[in-house]
Structures are given as structure tokens and as C-alpha cells.
Amino acid sequence: MKLSPLQPKGIYFTRVDLTAIPDAESSDVGKINVEADVSCIQPDQSATDWFVLLKLRIVSLENVKAPYVGLIELCGSFSINSSWPKEGARRLAYINGAGILYTAAREMVSNITARGFYESLTLPGLSFFDMFKEEEENAAQPSLPLEEEKPKAPKEPAQP
């Protein structure tokens, strides 16, 4: 089997905060939204090492009281094979790195909630490709300069 050009060196949970909601309905366990934030950092511009940070907010859907809500934060240290094109390194680290971290977070959430009052929560799949594409599109849009605020001319008194 061929190895991926992105290899994890370490996965570290920096925050795991899951709350069981006492008056929720067990049937609403999957009625959640997962909001994800990804940061991708290359500590040394000439190196093949990358850090990927993933923050997940688990929130109830509107008008629902899901049994579990919370915040998960984790960091991954990754290495990219030196034969991988440098111009595609950030994309690889962002999309695949975030996917690897999300899988670890999904397993952590599932394991913790398996011991809870309600049935176990399995996080839904997310597309980090779409997130990366959206981030690139937003970065490519030029920011509009703020119009300088001009002092307003004093109002002239009304003529009789």
C-alpha cells in the first residue's frame, strides 16, 4: 500500500468540553451542527513540517435541545514528503490534516458520550476541501478600502 504524502507526527487534544443536557430528548442526539475552524501553520518556510489546529463547536440545531453540546480543540503535527510540490503543501496539510484531526475528535466524542446518559454521539462527516476552497476564495478577494470619513459641513441656518 502506498503511503500518503502527509504523515502525522502527533495529535494533541488541548480542550475537550462536552456537556450532557439533562432535559434533552435522546432521540435528538444527532440534531446538532458542527462548526469547524481550521488554522494551518508552517513554522519554517523551507521545511516540510506543518501544524494544523482544529476547533469544533458542537451546537444544537435551531429549536432543538440536543443531548450533547461542547467544544473540542486539537492540534496536529504533520510532515509532508519532500517530493510533494511546494505549491500544494498548504492545501494538503489543511485538507488532509484537518480530516485526520476530525477523525480523532469524532472518536473521542463517541467514546466519551458512550458513557453518558444518552446514546453515543457520532459526529457527521465534514468537507475540509470545501472549507479550504472557501478560505482561498475569501483570501483572493481584495478588501475594499474604508472610505475616509469627511467632516460634515455645518448646516447653514434656514432662510426666512
FENLINZI-V199344 format. One record per residue. N is the residue number from 0. RES is the residue in three letters. D_CENTER is the distance of its C-alpha to the mean C-alpha in whole Angstrom. Layout:
BEGIN
n=N res=RES d_center=D_CENTER
n=N res=RES d_center=D_CENTER
END
This chain:
BEGIN
n=0 res=MET d_center=30
n=1 res=LYS d_center=28
n=2 res=LEU d_center=25
n=3 res=SER d_center=22
n=4 res=PRO d_center=22
n=5 res=LEU d_center=19
n=6 res=GLN d_center=20
n=7 res=PRO d_center=18
n=8 res=LYS d_center=20
n=9 res=GLY d_center=18
n=10 res=ILE d_center=15
n=11 res=TYR d_center=15
n=12 res=PHE d_center=14
n=13 res=THR d_center=14
n=14 res=ARG d_center=14
n=15 res=VAL d_center=14
n=16 res=ASP d_center=16
n=17 res=LEU d_center=17
n=18 res=THR d_center=19
n=19 res=ALA d_center=22
n=20 res=ILE d_center=23
n=21 res=PRO d_center=27
n=22 res=ASP d_center=28
n=23 res=ALA d_center=26
n=24 res=GLU d_center=27
n=25 res=SER d_center=26
n=26 res=SER d_center=26
n=27 res=ASP d_center=23
n=28 res=VAL d_center=21
n=29 res=GLY d_center=19
n=30 res=LYS d_center=19
n=31 res=ILE d_center=15
n=32 res=ASN d_center=12
n=33 res=VAL d_center=9
n=34 res=GLU d_center=7
n=35 res=ALA d_center=3
n=36 res=ASP d_center=2
n=37 res=VAL d_center=4
n=38 res=SER d_center=8
n=39 res=CYS d_center=10
n=40 res=ILE d_center=14
n=41 res=GLN d_center=17
n=42 res=PRO d_center=20
n=43 res=ASP d_center=23
n=44 res=GLN d_center=23
n=45 res=SER d_center=26
n=46 res=ALA d_center=24
n=47 res=THR d_center=22
n=48 res=ASP d_center=20
n=49 res=TRP d_center=16
n=50 res=PHE d_center=14
n=51 res=VAL d_center=10
n=52 res=LEU d_center=8
n=53 res=LEU d_center=5
n=54 res=LYS d_center=5
n=55 res=LEU d_center=6
n=56 res=ARG d_center=8
n=57 res=ILE d_center=11
n=58 res=VAL d_center=14
n=59 res=SER d_center=17
n=60 res=LEU d_center=18
n=61 res=GLU d_center=20
n=62 res=ASN d_center=24
n=63 res=VAL d_center=23
n=64 res=LYS d_center=23
n=65 res=ALA d_center=20
n=66 res=PRO d_center=22
n=67 res=TYR d_center=18
n=68 res=VAL d_center=16
n=69 res=GLY d_center=14
n=70 res=LEU d_center=11
n=71 res=ILE d_center=10
n=72 res=GLU d_center=9
n=73 res=LEU d_center=10
n=74 res=CYS d_center=11
n=75 res=GLY d_center=13
n=76 res=SER d_center=16
n=77 res=PHE d_center=17
n=78 res=SER d_center=20
n=79 res=ILE d_center=21
n=80 res=ASN d_center=24
n=81 res=SER d_center=26
n=82 res=SER d_center=28
n=83 res=TRP d_center=24
n=84 res=PRO d_center=25
n=85 res=LYS d_center=23
n=86 res=GLU d_center=22
n=87 res=GLY d_center=20
n=88 res=ALA d_center=19
n=89 res=ARG d_center=15
n=90 res=ARG d_center=15
n=91 res=LEU d_center=15
n=92 res=ALA d_center=13
n=93 res=TYR d_center=10
n=94 res=ILE d_center=11
n=95 res=ASN d_center=13
n=96 res=GLY d_center=11
n=97 res=ALA d_center=8
n=98 res=GLY d_center=10
n=99 res=ILE d_center=12
n=100 res=LEU d_center=10
n=101 res=TYR d_center=9
n=102 res=THR d_center=12
n=103 res=ALA d_center=13
n=104 res=ALA d_center=11
n=105 res=ARG d_center=13
n=106 res=GLU d_center=16
n=107 res=MET d_center=16
n=108 res=VAL d_center=15
n=109 res=SER d_center=18
n=110 res=ASN d_center=20
n=111 res=ILE d_center=20
n=112 res=THR d_center=21
n=113 res=ALA d_center=24
n=114 res=ARG d_center=26
n=115 res=GLY d_center=25
n=116 res=PHE d_center=27
n=117 res=TYR d_center=26
n=118 res=GLU d_center=25
n=119 res=SER d_center=22
n=120 res=LEU d_center=18
n=121 res=THR d_center=17
n=122 res=LEU d_center=13
n=123 res=PRO d_center=13
n=124 res=GLY d_center=12
n=125 res=LEU d_center=10
n=126 res=SER d_center=10
n=127 res=PHE d_center=8
n=128 res=PHE d_center=12
n=129 res=ASP d_center=12
n=130 res=MET d_center=8
n=131 res=PHE d_center=10
n=132 res=LYS d_center=13
n=133 res=GLU d_center=13
n=134 res=GLU d_center=11
n=135 res=GLU d_center=15
n=136 res=GLU d_center=17
n=137 res=ASN d_center=16
n=138 res=ALA d_center=17
n=139 res=ALA d_center=20
n=140 res=GLN d_center=21
n=141 res=PRO d_center=24
n=142 res=SER d_center=23
n=143 res=LEU d_center=26
n=144 res=PRO d_center=28
n=145 res=LEU d_center=29
n=146 res=GLU d_center=33
n=147 res=GLU d_center=35
n=148 res=GLU d_center=36
n=149 res=LYS d_center=40
n=150 res=PRO d_center=42
n=151 res=LYS d_center=44
n=152 res=ALA d_center=48
n=153 res=PRO d_center=50
n=154 res=LYS d_center=51
n=155 res=GLU d_center=55
n=156 res=PRO d_center=57
n=157 res=ALA d_center=58
n=158 res=GLN d_center=62
n=159 res=PRO d_center=64
END
